Amino acid sequence: KRLNGRTTSKVERVMRTVNLRVNVSKWSVAGALNVTKIRLAYYYNGFDA
């Protein structure tokens, strides 16, 4: 089966979105890392910011 551009996990979707925002200079690399850590903690550890 082909995915036709879709991702297979939440992590891949988050990383794709973060990468897009960093590439168009809306976010700094440090800010993107902080957002990614919080989002992944929410998905996998039940962390509620």
N, C-alpha and C positions, 0 to 999 in steps of 0.2 A: 504494500500500500504506500502510495506517495502522500506526503503531508501537505503538499501544495502551499508551502510558506507558513503553515501553522506550526506551533511549538508543541512539545509533548509534556511540558511540566510548567508549573508556576514559576520556578526559578528562571527558566529560559525566557519566559515572557517578561519578567521583571528586568532581567539583564538586557534584553533587547530595548525596552523602554528607556532604561537608564542610559544605555549607550547612545540612543538617538538624542537624548536631551543634553548629554555631555558634548556630543559632536556639533550641535548647533549653538554651543556656548551659552546655553541657558543656565546650566549648572556647573559648578566647579567639580573637580575630581574628588576632593575631600567631602563635599556635600553629597555627591552621588554615593560614595561609600557609606556615609552615615544613613542615608535613606535606605540603601540596600540591606544594611545590617538590621535595621528596625523592621523592614518588611519581611525579611526571611525569619526573624525571630517570631513575628506574628504568625506566619504560616506554620512553622514547625514546632514552636515552643509554647504557643498560646499567649505570647506577650501582648498586652494591651497598652498601647502608648497613651 
